């Protein structure tokens, strides 16, 4: 079952510190690699396009 709806995800108005930004870039790359390796590119794209993907 796939949920449907709208989600309000406001972006932060300021700029993150450089050290935090670089850590988050590395973390997001690692997460993407694991999801693609364990599941597939199609599943990664499905999850990244779904705002509720952590609930699945």
PQR file of N, CA, C, O and H, with PARSE charges and radii, in Angstrom:
ATOM      1  N   UNK A   1       0.839  -1.174   0.000 -0.4000 1.5000
ATOM      2  CA  UNK A   1       0.000   0.000   0.000 -0.0000 2.0000
ATOM      3  C   UNK A   1       0.887   1.242   0.000  0.5500 1.7000
ATOM      4  O   UNK A   1       1.825   1.343   0.791 -0.5500 1.4000
ATOM      5  N   UNK A   2       0.595   2.154  -0.861 -0.4000 1.5000
ATOM      6  CA  UNK A   2       1.368   3.383  -0.948 -0.0000 2.0000
ATOM      7  C   UNK A   2       0.511   4.549  -0.471  0.5500 1.7000
ATOM      8  O   UNK A   2      -0.618   4.731  -0.927 -0.5500 1.4000
ATOM      9  H   UNK A   2      -0.167   2.072  -1.503  0.4000 1.0000
ATOM     10  N   UNK A   3       1.054   5.329   0.444 -0.4000 1.5000
ATOM     11  CA  UNK A   3       0.347   6.506   0.931 -0.0000 2.0000
ATOM     12  C   UNK A   3       0.433   7.622  -0.095  0.5500 1.7000
ATOM     13  O   UNK A   3       1.398   7.723  -0.852 -0.5500 1.4000
ATOM     14  H   UNK A   3       1.971   5.181   0.815  0.4000 1.0000
ATOM     15  N   UNK A   4      -0.572   8.435  -0.102 -0.4000 1.5000
ATOM     16  CA  UNK A   4      -0.582   9.583  -0.997 -0.0000 2.0000
ATOM     17  C   UNK A   4      -0.970  10.812  -0.192  0.5500 1.7000
ATOM     18  O   UNK A   4      -1.755  10.725   0.753 -0.5500 1.4000
ATOM     19  H   UNK A   4      -1.356   8.352   0.514  0.4000 1.0000
ATOM     20  N   UNK A   5      -0.427  11.936  -0.564 -0.4000 1.5000
ATOM     21  CA  UNK A   5      -0.758  13.167   0.131 -0.0000 2.0000
ATOM     22  C   UNK A   5       0.319  14.212  -0.091  0.5500 1.7000
ATOM     23  O   UNK A   5       1.227  14.040  -0.905 -0.5500 1.4000
ATOM     24  H   UNK A   5       0.211  12.007  -1.331  0.4000 1.0000
ATOM     25  N   UNK A   6       0.196  15.275   0.638 -0.4000 1.5000
ATOM     26  CA  UNK A   6       1.160  16.365   0.539 -0.0000 2.0000
ATOM     27  C   UNK A   6       1.892  16.513   1.869  0.5500 1.7000
ATOM     28  O   UNK A   6       1.320  16.283   2.934 -0.5500 1.4000
ATOM     29  H   UNK A   6      -0.541  15.415   1.299  0.4000 1.0000
ATOM     30  N   UNK A   7       3.143  16.894   1.793 -0.4000 1.5000
ATOM     31  CA  UNK A   7       3.951  17.075   2.982 -0.0000 2.0000
ATOM     32  C   UNK A   7       4.597  18.454   2.906  0.5500 1.7000
ATOM     33  O   UNK A   7       5.126  18.844   1.865 -0.5500 1.4000
ATOM     34  H   UNK A   7       3.608  17.081   0.927  0.4000 1.0000
ATOM     35  N   UNK A   8       4.551  19.171   3.992 -0.4000 1.5000
ATOM     36  CA  UNK A   8       5.207  20.468   4.061 -0.0000 2.0000
ATOM     37  C   UNK A   8       6.566  20.274   4.728  0.5500 1.7000
ATOM     38  O   UNK A   8       6.639  20.037   5.934 -0.5500 1.4000
ATOM     39  H   UNK A   8       4.121  18.855   4.838  0.4000 1.0000
ATOM     40  N   UNK A   9       7.627  20.372   3.956 -0.4000 1.5000
ATOM     41  CA  UNK A   9       8.980  20.209   4.464 -0.0000 2.0000
ATOM     42  C   UNK A   9       9.751  21.505   4.229  0.5500 1.7000
ATOM     43  O   UNK A   9      10.482  21.628   3.246 -0.5500 1.4000
ATOM     44  H   UNK A   9       7.568  20.564   2.977  0.4000 1.0000
ATOM     45  N   UNK A  10       9.587  22.468   5.130 -0.4000 1.5000
ATOM     46  CA  UNK A  10      10.265  23.752   4.908 -0.0000 2.0000
ATOM     47  C   UNK A  10      11.778  23.607   4.998  0.5500 1.7000
ATOM     48  O   UNK A  10      12.297  22.863   5.830 -0.5500 1.4000
ATOM     49  H   UNK A  10       8.993  22.369   5.928  0.4000 1.0000
ATOM     50  N   UNK A  11      12.468  24.324   4.135 -0.4000 1.5000
ATOM     51  CA  UNK A  11      13.921  24.307   4.144 -0.0000 2.0000
ATOM     52  C   UNK A  11      14.442  25.317   5.149  0.5500 1.7000
ATOM     53  O   UNK A  11      13.793  26.325   5.428 -0.5500 1.4000
ATOM     54  H   UNK A  11      12.047  24.928   3.459  0.4000 1.0000
ATOM     55  N   UNK A  12      15.594  25.043   5.678 -0.4000 1.5000
ATOM     56  CA  UNK A  12      16.236  25.954   6.612 -0.0000 2.0000
ATOM     57  C   UNK A  12      16.618  27.227   5.871  0.5500 1.7000
ATOM     58  O   UNK A  12      17.132  27.161   4.755 -0.5500 1.4000
ATOM     59  H   UNK A  12      16.121  24.224   5.451  0.4000 1.0000
ATOM     60  N   UNK A  13      16.377  28.368   6.470 -0.4000 1.5000
ATOM     61  CA  UNK A  13      16.634  29.635   5.804 -0.0000 2.0000
ATOM     62  C   UNK A  13      18.093  30.054   5.787  0.5500 1.7000
ATOM     63  O   UNK A  13      18.490  30.871   4.956 -0.5500 1.4000
ATOM     64  H   UNK A  13      15.960  28.421   7.377  0.4000 1.0000
ATOM     65  N   UNK A  14      18.895  29.511   6.684 -0.4000 1.5000
ATOM     66  CA  UNK A  14      20.290  29.919   6.768 -0.0000 2.0000
ATOM     67  C   UNK A  14      21.216  28.968   6.047  0.5500 1.7000
ATOM     68  O   UNK A  14      20.779  28.129   5.259 -0.5500 1.4000
ATOM     69  H   UNK A  14      18.574  28.847   7.359  0.4000 1.0000
ATOM     70  N   UNK A  15      22.493  29.106   6.322 -0.4000 1.5000
ATOM     71  CA  UNK A  15      23.504  28.249   5.719 -0.0000 2.0000
ATOM     72  C   UNK A  15      24.101  27.348   6.783  0.5500 1.7000
ATOM     73  O   UNK A  15      24.394  27.808   7.887 -0.5500 1.4000
ATOM     74  H   UNK A  15      22.848  29.787   6.962  0.4000 1.0000
ATOM     75  N   UNK A  16      24.290  26.059   6.469 -0.4000 1.5000
ATOM     76  CA  UNK A  16      24.893  25.171   7.459 -0.0000 2.0000
ATOM     77  C   UNK A  16      26.394  25.444   7.568  0.5500 1.7000
ATOM     78  O   UNK A  16      27.006  25.945   6.624 -0.5500 1.4000
ATOM     79  H   UNK A  16      24.052  25.685   5.572  0.4000 1.0000
ATOM     80  N   UNK A  17      26.979  25.117   8.707 -0.4000 1.5000
ATOM     81  CA  UNK A  17      28.437  25.232   8.816 -0.0000 2.0000
ATOM     82  C   UNK A  17      29.110  24.305   7.809  0.5500 1.7000
ATOM     83  O   UNK A  17      28.565  23.251   7.480 -0.5500 1.4000
ATOM     84  H   UNK A  17      26.482  24.710   9.473  0.4000 1.0000
ATOM     85  N   UNK A  18      30.278  24.681   7.321 -0.4000 1.5000
ATOM     86  CA  UNK A  18      30.976  23.890   6.313 -0.0000 2.0000
ATOM     87  C   UNK A  18      31.246  22.458   6.742  0.5500 1.7000
ATOM     88  O   UNK A  18      31.112  21.534   5.940 -0.5500 1.4000
ATOM     89  H   UNK A  18      30.721  25.537   7.588  0.4000 1.0000
ATOM     90  N   UNK A  19      31.630  22.262   8.015 -0.4000 1.5000
ATOM     91  CA  UNK A  19      31.933  20.916   8.502 -0.0000 2.0000
ATOM     92  C   UNK A  19      30.689  20.032   8.479  0.5500 1.7000
ATOM     93  O   UNK A  19      30.777  18.846   8.163 -0.5500 1.4000
ATOM     94  H   UNK A  19      31.739  23.012   8.667  0.4000 1.0000
ATOM     95  N   UNK A  20      29.515  20.611   8.818 -0.4000 1.5000
ATOM     96  CA  UNK A  20      28.275  19.836   8.827 -0.0000 2.0000
ATOM     97  C   UNK A  20      27.855  19.484   7.403  0.5500 1.7000
ATOM     98  O   UNK A  20      27.438  18.358   7.134 -0.5500 1.4000
ATOM     99  H   UNK A  20      29.444  21.575   9.075  0.4000 1.0000
ATOM    100  N   UNK A  21      27.966  20.444   6.501 -0.4000 1.5000
ATOM    101  CA  UNK A  21      27.595  20.198   5.109 -0.0000 2.0000
ATOM    102  C   UNK A  21      28.428  19.065   4.509  0.5500 1.7000
ATOM    103  O   UNK A  21      27.878  18.182   3.851 -0.5500 1.4000
ATOM    104  H   UNK A  21      28.305  21.359   6.720  0.4000 1.0000
ATOM    105  N   UNK A  22      29.732  19.076   4.725 -0.4000 1.5000
ATOM    106  CA  UNK A  22      30.587  18.034   4.152 -0.0000 2.0000
ATOM    107  C   UNK A  22      30.276  16.673   4.763  0.5500 1.7000
ATOM    108  O   UNK A  22      30.334  15.660   4.066 -0.5500 1.4000
ATOM    109  H   UNK A  22      30.178  19.794   5.260  0.4000 1.0000
ATOM    110  N   UNK A  23      29.947  16.629   6.056 -0.4000 1.5000
ATOM    111  CA  UNK A  23      29.581  15.356   6.685 -0.0000 2.0000
ATOM    112  C   UNK A  23      28.263  14.817   6.123  0.5500 1.7000
ATOM    113  O   UNK A  23      28.124  13.614   5.901 -0.5500 1.4000
ATOM    114  H   UNK A  23      29.900  17.452   6.623  0.4000 1.0000
ATOM    115  N   UNK A  24      27.303  15.708   5.894 -0.4000 1.5000
ATOM    116  CA  UNK A  24      26.004  15.283   5.371 -0.0000 2.0000
ATOM    117  C   UNK A  24      26.106  14.812   3.921  0.5500 1.7000
ATOM    118  O   UNK A  24      25.381  13.903   3.516 -0.5500 1.4000
ATOM    119  H   UNK A  24      27.416  16.685   6.075  0.4000 1.0000
ATOM    120  N   UNK A  25      26.989  15.413   3.144 -0.4000 1.5000
ATOM    121  CA  UNK A  25      27.215  14.961   1.767 -0.0000 2.0000
ATOM    122  C   UNK A  25      27.773  13.538   1.783  0.5500 1.7000
ATOM    123  O   UNK A  25      27.321  12.691   1.012 -0.5500 1.4000
ATOM    124  H   UNK A  25      27.578  16.151   3.473  0.4000 1.0000
ATOM    125  N   UNK A  26      28.745  13.268   2.648 -0.4000 1.5000
ATOM    126  CA  UNK A  26      29.321  11.919   2.759 -0.0000 2.0000
ATOM    127  C   UNK A  26      28.271  10.913   3.233  0.5500 1.7000
ATOM    128  O   UNK A  26      28.186   9.800   2.714 -0.5500 1.4000
ATOM    129  H   UNK A  26      29.111  13.956   3.274  0.4000 1.0000
ATOM    130  N   UNK A  27      27.478  11.316   4.220 -0.4000 1.5000
ATOM    131  CA  UNK A  27      26.446  10.428   4.751 -0.0000 2.0000
ATOM    132  C   UNK A  27      25.396  10.098   3.695  0.5500 1.7000
ATOM    133  O   UNK A  27      25.003   8.939   3.559 -0.5500 1.4000
ATOM    134  H   UNK A  27      27.547  12.220   4.642  0.4000 1.0000
ATOM    135  N   UNK A  28      24.937  11.097   2.949 -0.4000 1.5000
ATOM    136  CA  UNK A  28      23.921  10.841   1.927 -0.0000 2.0000
ATOM    137  C   UNK A  28      24.463   9.935   0.820  0.5500 1.7000
ATOM    138  O   UNK A  28      23.729   9.101   0.289 -0.5500 1.4000
ATOM    139  H   UNK A  28      25.256  12.038   3.059  0.4000 1.0000
ATOM    140  N   UNK A  29      25.739  10.093   0.472 -0.4000 1.5000
ATOM    141  CA  UNK A  29      26.341   9.214  -0.528 -0.0000 2.0000
ATOM    142  C   UNK A  29      26.419   7.781  -0.041  0.5500 1.7000
ATOM    143  O   UNK A  29      26.171   6.846  -0.803 -0.5500 1.4000
ATOM    144  H   UNK A  29      26.335  10.770   0.904  0.4000 1.0000
ATOM    145  N   UNK A  30      26.767   7.603   1.245 -0.4000 1.5000
ATOM    146  CA  UNK A  30      26.842   6.260   1.819 -0.0000 2.0000
ATOM    147  C   UNK A  30      25.459   5.612   1.870  0.5500 1.7000
ATOM    148  O   UNK A  30      25.314   4.432   1.548 -0.5500 1.4000
ATOM    149  H   UNK A  30      26.967   8.363   1.863  0.4000 1.0000
ATOM    150  N   UNK A  31      24.448   6.374   2.271 -0.4000 1.5000
ATOM    151  CA  UNK A  31      23.084   5.831   2.318 -0.0000 2.0000
ATOM    152  C   UNK A  31      22.602   5.430   0.928  0.5500 1.7000
ATOM    153  O   UNK A  31      22.010   4.365   0.755 -0.5500 1.4000
ATOM    154  H   UNK A  31      24.565   7.332   2.532  0.4000 1.0000
ATOM    155  N   UNK A  32      22.851   6.271  -0.048 -0.4000 1.5000
ATOM    156  CA  UNK A  32      22.434   5.957  -1.420 -0.0000 2.0000
ATOM    157  C   UNK A  32      23.135   4.684  -1.905  0.5500 1.7000
ATOM    158  O   UNK A  32      22.501   3.828  -2.521 -0.5500 1.4000
ATOM    159  H   UNK A  32      23.332   7.137   0.092  0.4000 1.0000
ATOM    160  N   UNK A  33      24.422   4.557  -1.636 -0.4000 1.5000
ATOM    161  CA  UNK A  33      25.175   3.370  -2.062 -0.0000 2.0000
ATOM    162  C   UNK A  33      24.622   2.090  -1.451  0.5500 1.7000
ATOM    163  O   UNK A  33      24.492   1.075  -2.135 -0.5500 1.4000
ATOM    164  H   UNK A  33      24.937   5.253  -1.136  0.4000 1.0000
ATOM    165  N   UNK A  34      24.295   2.141  -0.159 -0.4000 1.5000
ATOM    166  CA  UNK A  34      23.768   0.953   0.520 -0.0000 2.0000
ATOM    167  C   UNK A  34      22.403   0.567  -0.038  0.5500 1.7000
ATOM    168  O   UNK A  34      22.151  -0.610  -0.298 -0.5500 1.4000
ATOM    169  H   UNK A  34      24.400   2.966   0.396  0.4000 1.0000
ATOM    170  N   UNK A  35      21.531   1.537  -0.220 -0.4000 1.5000
ATOM    171  CA  UNK A  35      20.194   1.233  -0.749 -0.0000 2.0000
ATOM    172  C   UNK A  35      20.298   0.649  -2.154  0.5500 1.7000
ATOM    173  O   UNK A  35      19.604  -0.318  -2.471 -0.5500 1.4000
ATOM    174  H   UNK A  35      21.736   2.493  -0.009  0.4000 1.0000
ATOM    175  N   UNK A  36      21.151   1.218  -2.995 -0.4000 1.5000
ATOM    176  CA  UNK A  36      21.311   0.707  -4.366 -0.0000 2.0000
ATOM    177  C   UNK A  36      21.902  -0.696  -4.353  0.5500 1.7000
ATOM    178  O   UNK A  36      21.461  -1.559  -5.112 -0.5500 1.4000
ATOM    179  H   UNK A  36      21.714   2.002  -2.737  0.4000 1.0000
ATOM    180  N   UNK A  37      22.897  -0.933  -3.499 -0.4000 1.5000
ATOM    181  CA  UNK A  37      23.532  -2.253  -3.435 -0.0000 2.0000
ATOM    182  C   UNK A  37      22.593  -3.320  -2.885  0.5500 1.7000
ATOM    183  O   UNK A  37      22.550  -4.437  -3.401 -0.5500 1.4000
ATOM    184  H   UNK A  37      23.255  -0.232  -2.883  0.4000 1.0000
ATOM    185  N   UNK A  38      21.846  -2.984  -1.847 -0.4000 1.5000
ATOM    186  CA  UNK A  38      20.963  -3.964  -1.199 -0.0000 2.0000
ATOM    187  C   UNK A  38      19.672  -4.214  -1.981  0.5500 1.7000
ATOM    188  O   UNK A  38      19.147  -5.327  -1.983 -0.5500 1.4000
ATOM    189  H   UNK A  38      21.881  -2.077  -1.428  0.4000 1.0000
ATOM    190  N   UNK A  39      19.169  -3.179  -2.639 -0.4000 1.5000
ATOM    191  CA  UNK A  39      17.894  -3.307  -3.338 -0.0000 2.0000
ATOM    192  C   UNK A  39      18.100  -3.144  -4.840  0.5500 1.7000
ATOM    193  O   UNK A  39      18.299  -4.134  -5.544 -0.5500 1.4000
ATOM    194  H   UNK A  39      19.595  -2.275  -2.637  0.4000 1.0000
ATOM    195  N   UNK A  40      18.056  -1.929  -5.334 -0.4000 1.5000
ATOM    196  CA  UNK A  40      18.296  -1.648  -6.756 -0.0000 2.0000
ATOM    197  C   UNK A  40      18.208  -0.149  -6.983  0.5500 1.7000
ATOM    198  O   UNK A  40      17.749   0.599  -6.119 -0.5500 1.4000
ATOM    199  H   UNK A  40      17.895  -1.125  -4.762  0.4000 1.0000
ATOM    200  N   UNK A  41      18.648   0.275  -8.144 -0.4000 1.5000
ATOM    201  CA  UNK A  41      18.539   1.690  -8.501 -0.0000 2.0000
ATOM    202  C   UNK A  41      17.073   2.095  -8.566  0.5500 1.7000
ATOM    203  O   UNK A  41      16.709   3.195  -8.150 -0.5500 1.4000
ATOM    204  H   UNK A  41      19.021  -0.332  -8.846  0.4000 1.0000
ATOM    205  N   UNK A  42      16.240   1.212  -9.084 -0.4000 1.5000
ATOM    206  CA  UNK A  42      14.807   1.505  -9.177 -0.0000 2.0000
ATOM    207  C   UNK A  42      14.210   1.727  -7.786  0.5500 1.7000
ATOM    208  O   UNK A  42      13.427   2.656  -7.588 -0.5500 1.4000
ATOM    209  H   UNK A  42      16.537   0.319  -9.422  0.4000 1.0000
ATOM    210  N   UNK A  43      14.576   0.880  -6.828 -0.4000 1.5000
ATOM    211  CA  UNK A  43      14.073   1.030  -5.464 -0.0000 2.0000
ATOM    212  C   UNK A  43      14.603   2.314  -4.826  0.5500 1.7000
ATOM    213  O   UNK A  43      13.872   2.983  -4.095 -0.5500 1.4000
ATOM    214  H   UNK A  43      15.213   0.126  -6.988  0.4000 1.0000
ATOM    215  N   UNK A  44      15.856   2.665  -5.089 -0.4000 1.5000
ATOM    216  CA  UNK A  44      16.413   3.915  -4.571 -0.0000 2.0000
ATOM    217  C   UNK A  44      15.611   5.104  -5.095  0.5500 1.7000
ATOM    218  O   UNK A  44      15.240   5.993  -4.328 -0.5500 1.4000
ATOM    219  H   UNK A  44      16.450   2.121  -5.683  0.4000 1.0000
ATOM    220  N   UNK A  45      15.346   5.119  -6.388 -0.4000 1.5000
ATOM    221  CA  UNK A  45      14.577   6.221  -6.972 -0.0000 2.0000
ATOM    222  C   UNK A  45      13.161   6.256  -6.414  0.5500 1.7000
ATOM    223  O   UNK A  45      12.608   7.333  -6.191 -0.5500 1.4000
ATOM    224  H   UNK A  45      15.648   4.397  -7.010  0.4000 1.0000
ATOM    225  N   UNK A  46      12.572   5.084  -6.188 -0.4000 1.5000
ATOM    226  CA  UNK A  46      11.241   5.005  -5.600 -0.0000 2.0000
ATOM    227  C   UNK A  46      11.250   5.600  -4.194  0.5500 1.7000
ATOM    228  O   UNK A  46      10.365   6.380  -3.842 -0.5500 1.4000
ATOM    229  H   UNK A  46      13.021   4.209  -6.369  0.4000 1.0000
ATOM    230  N   UNK A  47      12.242   5.236  -3.396 -0.4000 1.5000
ATOM    231  CA  UNK A  47      12.308   5.737  -2.026 -0.0000 2.0000
ATOM    232  C   UNK A  47      12.616   7.216  -1.963  0.5500 1.7000
ATOM    233  O   UNK A  47      12.010   7.936  -1.169 -0.5500 1.4000
ATOM    234  H   UNK A  47      12.961   4.602  -3.682  0.4000 1.0000
ATOM    235  N   UNK A  48      13.538   7.685  -2.776 -0.4000 1.5000
ATOM    236  CA  UNK A  48      13.939   9.087  -2.713 -0.0000 2.0000
ATOM    237  C   UNK A  48      12.823  10.007  -3.204  0.5500 1.7000
ATOM    238  O   UNK A  48      12.787  11.181  -2.834 -0.5500 1.4000
ATOM    239  H   UNK A  48      14.031   7.101  -3.421  0.4000 1.0000
ATOM    240  N   UNK A  49      11.920   9.496  -4.023 -0.4000 1.5000
ATOM    241  CA  UNK A  49      10.808  10.306  -4.515 -0.0000 2.0000
ATOM    242  C   UNK A  49       9.584  10.228  -3.611  0.5500 1.7000
ATOM    243  O   UNK A  49       8.591  10.910  -3.864 -0.5500 1.4000
ATOM    244  H   UNK A  49      11.949   8.542  -4.323  0.4000 1.0000
ATOM    245  N   UNK A  50       9.637   9.410  -2.563 -0.4000 1.5000
ATOM    246  CA  UNK A  50       8.510   9.213  -1.665 -0.0000 2.0000
ATOM    247  C   UNK A  50       8.814   9.892  -0.322  0.5500 1.7000
ATOM    248  O   UNK A  50       9.744   9.473   0.368 -0.5500 1.4000
ATOM    249  H   UNK A  50      10.444   8.856  -2.357  0.4000 1.0000
ATOM    250  N   UNK A  51       8.054  10.932   0.069 -0.4000 1.5000
ATOM    251  CA  UNK A  51       8.342  11.621   1.322 -0.0000 2.0000
ATOM    252  C   UNK A  51       8.108  10.746   2.556  0.5500 1.7000
ATOM    253  O   UNK A  51       8.567  11.101   3.642 -0.5500 1.4000
ATOM    254  H   UNK A  51       7.299  11.272  -0.491  0.4000 1.0000
ATOM    255  N   UNK A  52       7.412   9.617   2.426 -0.4000 1.5000
ATOM    256  CA  UNK A  52       7.150   8.720   3.541 -0.0000 2.0000
ATOM    257  C   UNK A  52       8.058   7.502   3.542  0.5500 1.7000
ATOM    258  O   UNK A  52       7.740   6.522   4.216 -0.5500 1.4000
ATOM    259  H   UNK A  52       7.039   9.328   1.544  0.4000 1.0000
ATOM    260  N   UNK A  53       9.181   7.513   2.814 -0.4000 1.5000
ATOM    261  CA  UNK A  53       9.988   6.299   2.607 -0.0000 2.0000
ATOM    262  C   UNK A  53      10.521   5.689   3.894  0.5500 1.7000
ATOM    263  O   UNK A  53      10.770   4.484   3.926 -0.5500 1.4000
ATOM    264  H   UNK A  53       9.439   8.309   2.266  0.4000 1.0000
ATOM    265  N   UNK A  54      10.706   6.464   4.954 -0.4000 1.5000
ATOM    266  CA  UNK A  54      11.207   5.894   6.207 -0.0000 2.0000
ATOM    267  C   UNK A  54      10.153   5.051   6.892  0.5500 1.7000
ATOM    268  O   UNK A  54      10.485   4.241   7.757 -0.5500 1.4000
ATOM    269  H   UNK A  54      10.504   7.443   4.928  0.4000 1.0000
ATOM    270  N   UNK A  55       8.887   5.218   6.530 -0.4000 1.5000
ATOM    271  CA  UNK A  55       7.789   4.452   7.135 -0.0000 2.0000
ATOM    272  C   UNK A  55       7.636   3.098   6.462  0.5500 1.7000
ATOM    273  O   UNK A  55       7.128   2.157   7.073 -0.5500 1.4000
ATOM    274  H   UNK A  55       8.617   5.877   5.828  0.4000 1.0000
ATOM    275  N   UNK A  56       8.066   2.987   5.218 -0.4000 1.5000
ATOM    276  CA  UNK A  56       7.875   1.753   4.443 -0.0000 2.0000
ATOM    277  C   UNK A  56       8.611   0.614   5.086  0.5500 1.7000
ATOM    278  O   UNK A  56       8.572  -0.509   4.582 -0.5500 1.4000
ATOM    279  H   UNK A  56       8.478   3.750   4.722  0.4000 1.0000
TER
END
